[in-house]
Amino acid sequence: MDARDRRRMGINLRKWDESVPLHVASAGYDVPSFLRGRSTLRPLEIRTMGSVRGRSLLHLQCHFGLDTLSWARRGALVTGVDFSPRAVRTARDLARRTKIHARFLRSNVYDLPHMLEGQFDIVYTAKGAICWLPDLVRWAEVVARFLKPGGRFYLLEDHPYCEVFPNESDTTRLEVKHPYFGGRALREEYDGTYATTVKMRHRVSYSWAHPVGEVLSSLAGQGLVIESVKEFPYTYWKRFPFMSRDRNGDWILTEGAGLVPLMWSVLARKR
Ligand SMILES: C[S@@+](CC[C@H](N)C(=O)[O-])C[C@H]1O[C@@H](n2cnc3c(N)ncnc32)[C@H](O)[C@@H]1O
């Protein structure tokens, strides 16, 4: 990770910070129903993790905390981390309003070892997180640093194969445009985000493709034992305009459902 990548993360931070009140007001995040008790975790996540009661859980890139607080509602002792000051302020406010015990810290993932002590039973990251990170070797060092021996790491993400297809609002079919293989920052310029069409002041963001091999090798390189890798023909959001919902509420390709992987998960354990 060089100075240019640090600068790009700074540009991303401005866009993420601006997005927070827009996301809080968005139908997609549906904060009112969360306040009434809805969990924002996918049934798949809950099944995979099993009971988290009494377990310490570190959530990397927690945005404004809905998933973090949903794990806390299931009994986990949660710490959420995000580099957006507004996201962290909002997460703390939601914790206060829902009377959920949670800790939220503002930190870039890469700086977390300077900000936080201790180790956790679970490190969790999910649903649109690692594509914002330029360097997965250093990311995996952070994951390993914060896991207790025997602790579990869980990732649920967009499948990296999907990143080769542009997903703009006028995209009509799957067409390979971006490289599957990582290494270069992808600059994009949009009015809004995945959750809002409001025209934002900060339009530019940078993301990084991380192929399956890179993610797994970076975790294995830290001595984590990969326990399972799963790929799914459905995903948690409407990534392409031509998707529809299946009966479980997941998003699938309306035509060609099941042909390409849309989401994946990794479960790993520290020795
Ligand atoms: C799509 S959200 C995370 C997904 C979360 N499951 C959600 O939808 O609420 C991505 C988050 O990553 C955070 N983020 C991006 N780059 C980061 C970095 N380098 N360090 C810490 N947080 C970062 C952003 O501020 C944003 O809140």
The ligand as an SDF file (V2000), in Angstrom:
LIG
                    3D

 27 29  0  0  0  0  0  0  0  0999 V2000
  -20.8010   -1.1690    2.5680 C   0  0  0  0  0  0  0  0  0  0  0  0
  -20.2630   -0.6310    4.1070 S   0  0  0  0  0  0  0  0  0  0  0  0
  -20.0860   -2.0670    5.0830 C   0  0  0  0  0  0  0  0  0  0  0  0
  -21.1520   -2.9650    4.9570 C   0  0  0  0  0  0  0  0  0  0  0  0
  -22.1260   -3.0790    6.0620 C   0  0  0  0  0  0  0  0  0  0  0  0
  -22.4240   -4.4590    6.1200 N   0  0  0  0  0  0  0  0  0  0  0  0
  -23.3550   -2.2870    5.7520 C   0  0  0  0  0  0  0  0  0  0  0  0
  -23.9100   -2.3930    4.6460 O   0  0  0  0  0  0  0  0  0  0  0  0
  -23.8400   -1.5620    6.5880 O   0  0  0  0  0  0  0  0  0  0  0  0
  -18.5460   -0.3080    3.9100 C   0  0  0  0  0  0  0  0  0  0  0  0
  -17.9700    0.4310    5.1120 C   0  0  0  0  0  0  0  0  0  0  0  0
  -16.5470    0.3390    5.0430 O   0  0  0  0  0  0  0  0  0  0  0  0
  -16.0290    1.5140    5.6120 C   0  0  0  0  0  0  0  0  0  0  0  0
  -14.6350    1.6050    5.1670 N   0  0  0  0  0  0  0  0  0  0  0  0
  -14.1740    1.6910    3.8980 C   0  0  0  0  0  0  0  0  0  0  0  0
  -12.8340    1.6790    3.8910 N   0  0  0  0  0  0  0  0  0  0  0  0
  -12.4370    1.5830    5.1810 C   0  0  0  0  0  0  0  0  0  0  0  0
  -11.1620    1.5140    5.8290 C   0  0  0  0  0  0  0  0  0  0  0  0
  -10.0330    1.5390    5.1230 N   0  0  0  0  0  0  0  0  0  0  0  0
  -11.1280    1.4140    7.1720 N   0  0  0  0  0  0  0  0  0  0  0  0
  -12.2760    1.3860    7.9000 C   0  0  0  0  0  0  0  0  0  0  0  0
  -13.5000    1.4640    7.3480 N   0  0  0  0  0  0  0  0  0  0  0  0
  -13.5840    1.5390    6.0090 C   0  0  0  0  0  0  0  0  0  0  0  0
  -16.9430    2.6240    5.1050 C   0  0  0  0  0  0  0  0  0  0  0  0
  -16.9070    3.7770    5.8940 O   0  0  0  0  0  0  0  0  0  0  0  0
  -18.3050    1.9080    5.1510 C   0  0  0  0  0  0  0  0  0  0  0  0
  -18.9650    2.2080    6.3500 O   0  0  0  0  0  0  0  0  0  0  0  0
  1  2  1  0
  2  3  1  0
  2 10  1  0
  3  4  1  0
  4  5  1  0
  5  6  1  0
  5  7  1  0
  7  8  2  0
  7  9  1  0
 10 11  1  0
 11 12  1  0
 11 26  1  0
 12 13  1  0
 13 14  1  0
 13 24  1  0
 14 15  1  0
 14 23  1  0
 15 16  2  0
 16 17  1  0
 17 18  1  0
 17 23  2  0
 18 19  1  0
 18 20  2  0
 20 21  1  0
 21 22  2  0
 22 23  1  0
 24 25  1  0
 24 26  1  0
 26 27  1  0
M  CHG  2   2   1   9  -1
M  END
$$$$
